[in-house]
């Protein structure tokens, strides 16, 4: 028996895998609210995030909190229905220019979103996409963000 066969036959415990990325510092488990939005809108959200909040998660929580607080649908904002991420046409699968967005929020805010969406007769995905649209078009349109960058 050679030396390599001897070391392989011994059952050695495998070392634990090291976590990659930022350490988890959350004290409470987040709830995921899946929705979809156009690629260019998500790119814009990622671009304005450093000027507004410390993370996308914090920005999404602030966005949904303000959306529920201000209730812009009562002042005429139309509900937006998210489109599909993929498409099947003429027997060919394809991709749209929309992407899946998983919004992580605390469980209390998730319950508020679910309640408001139910009261308004909308899905949670539609509620969240409408909040994203409102945030991008009315709260932080590009001209407002340019002013933030200059100050």
C-alpha positions as CSV (number, residue, x, y, z in Angstrom):
1,X,0.0,0.0,0.0
2,X,1.5,3.4,-1.0
3,X,1.5,6.5,1.1
4,X,-1.2,8.2,-0.9
5,X,-3.6,5.2,-0.5
6,X,-3.0,5.3,3.3
7,X,-4.0,9.0,3.6
8,X,-7.0,8.5,1.4
9,X,-8.4,5.6,3.4
10,X,-8.4,7.6,6.7
11,X,-11.7,9.3,7.2
12,X,-10.7,12.9,7.9
13,X,-13.4,15.5,8.6
14,X,-13.8,18.1,6.0
15,X,-13.1,21.6,7.1
16,X,-16.2,23.8,7.4
17,X,-16.8,26.0,4.3
18,X,-16.0,29.7,4.9
19,X,-18.7,32.2,4.2
20,X,-18.0,34.4,1.3
21,X,-19.0,38.1,1.1
22,X,-20.2,40.4,3.8
23,X,-20.9,39.0,7.2
24,X,-24.5,38.7,8.2
25,X,-25.3,41.4,10.8
26,X,-29.1,41.3,10.8
27,X,-30.9,40.5,14.0
28,X,-34.2,39.6,12.4
29,X,-34.9,37.4,9.4
30,X,-36.0,39.3,6.3
31,X,-39.0,38.3,4.2
32,X,-38.6,38.3,0.4
33,X,-41.3,40.0,-1.7
34,X,-40.7,38.9,-5.4
35,X,-41.6,41.2,-8.2
36,X,-40.2,42.1,-11.6
37,X,-39.1,45.4,-13.2
38,X,-37.4,46.5,-16.5
39,X,-33.6,46.1,-16.6
40,X,-33.0,49.8,-17.0
41,X,-35.1,50.6,-14.0
42,X,-33.2,48.2,-11.8
43,X,-29.9,49.6,-13.1
44,X,-31.1,53.1,-12.2
45,X,-32.1,51.9,-8.7
46,X,-28.6,50.5,-8.2
47,X,-27.1,53.7,-9.4
48,X,-29.0,56.1,-7.1
49,X,-28.7,53.8,-4.0
50,X,-25.3,55.1,-2.8
51,X,-26.7,58.7,-2.7
52,X,-29.8,57.7,-0.7
53,X,-29.1,54.7,1.5
54,X,-26.4,52.3,2.7
55,X,-27.9,49.4,0.8
56,X,-30.6,48.4,-1.7
57,X,-32.4,46.6,1.1
58,X,-32.6,49.8,3.2
59,X,-33.7,51.7,0.1
60,X,-36.5,49.2,-0.7
61,X,-37.7,49.3,2.9
62,X,-37.8,53.1,2.9
63,X,-39.5,53.1,-0.5
64,X,-42.3,50.7,0.6
65,X,-42.8,52.5,3.9
66,X,-43.2,55.8,2.2
67,X,-45.4,54.3,-0.5
68,X,-47.8,53.0,2.2
69,X,-47.6,56.2,4.2
70,X,-48.3,58.6,1.3
71,X,-50.8,56.3,-0.5
72,X,-50.3,57.8,-4.0
73,X,-52.9,55.5,-5.5
74,X,-55.5,57.5,-3.7
75,X,-54.4,60.6,-5.7
76,X,-54.5,59.0,-9.1
77,X,-51.4,56.8,-9.4
78,X,-52.3,53.9,-11.7
79,X,-51.4,50.3,-10.7
80,X,-48.6,48.8,-12.8
81,X,-48.6,45.1,-13.6
82,X,-45.2,43.6,-13.9
83,X,-44.4,41.7,-17.1
84,X,-42.9,38.3,-17.4
85,X,-39.1,37.7,-17.4
86,X,-39.3,35.0,-20.1
87,X,-41.4,34.6,-23.2
88,X,-42.3,31.7,-25.4
89,X,-43.3,32.6,-29.0
90,X,-43.6,30.4,-32.1
91,X,-42.0,27.5,-30.2
92,X,-38.9,29.6,-29.2
93,X,-38.0,30.5,-25.7
94,X,-36.6,34.0,-25.1
95,X,-35.9,36.7,-22.6
96,X,-37.7,40.0,-22.1
97,X,-36.0,43.1,-20.9
98,X,-37.5,42.5,-17.5
99,X,-35.8,40.9,-14.5
100,X,-36.8,39.3,-11.2
101,X,-36.3,41.5,-8.2
102,X,-36.4,40.1,-4.7
103,X,-37.2,42.8,-2.2
104,X,-36.1,41.9,1.3
105,X,-38.1,43.6,4.1
106,X,-38.8,43.0,7.7
107,X,-41.8,40.8,8.5
108,X,-43.9,43.7,9.8
109,X,-43.5,45.6,6.6
110,X,-44.2,42.5,4.6
111,X,-47.5,42.1,6.5
112,X,-48.4,45.7,5.8
113,X,-47.6,45.3,2.1
114,X,-49.7,42.1,1.9
115,X,-52.6,43.9,3.7
116,X,-52.5,47.0,1.5
117,X,-52.2,44.9,-1.7
118,X,-55.2,42.8,-0.6
119,X,-57.3,45.9,0.3
120,X,-56.4,47.5,-3.1
121,X,-57.2,44.3,-5.0
122,X,-53.6,43.9,-6.3
123,X,-51.0,41.2,-6.1
124,X,-47.9,41.8,-3.9
125,X,-45.8,41.8,-7.1
126,X,-47.9,44.5,-8.6
127,X,-47.9,46.5,-5.4
128,X,-44.1,46.4,-5.2
129,X,-43.6,47.2,-8.9
130,X,-45.9,50.1,-8.6
131,X,-43.9,51.3,-5.6
132,X,-40.7,51.0,-7.7
133,X,-42.3,52.9,-10.5
134,X,-43.5,55.7,-8.1
135,X,-40.1,55.9,-6.5
136,X,-38.3,56.2,-9.8
137,X,-40.8,58.5,-11.6
138,X,-42.1,60.7,-8.8
139,X,-39.7,60.6,-5.8
140,X,-36.3,60.4,-7.4
141,X,-36.5,61.1,-11.1
142,X,-33.2,61.6,-12.9
143,X,-33.2,65.4,-12.7
144,X,-33.6,65.2,-8.9
145,X,-30.7,62.7,-8.6
146,X,-28.4,65.0,-10.7
147,X,-29.1,67.7,-8.1
148,X,-28.2,65.2,-5.3
149,X,-24.9,64.4,-7.0
150,X,-24.0,68.1,-7.3
151,X,-24.6,68.8,-3.6
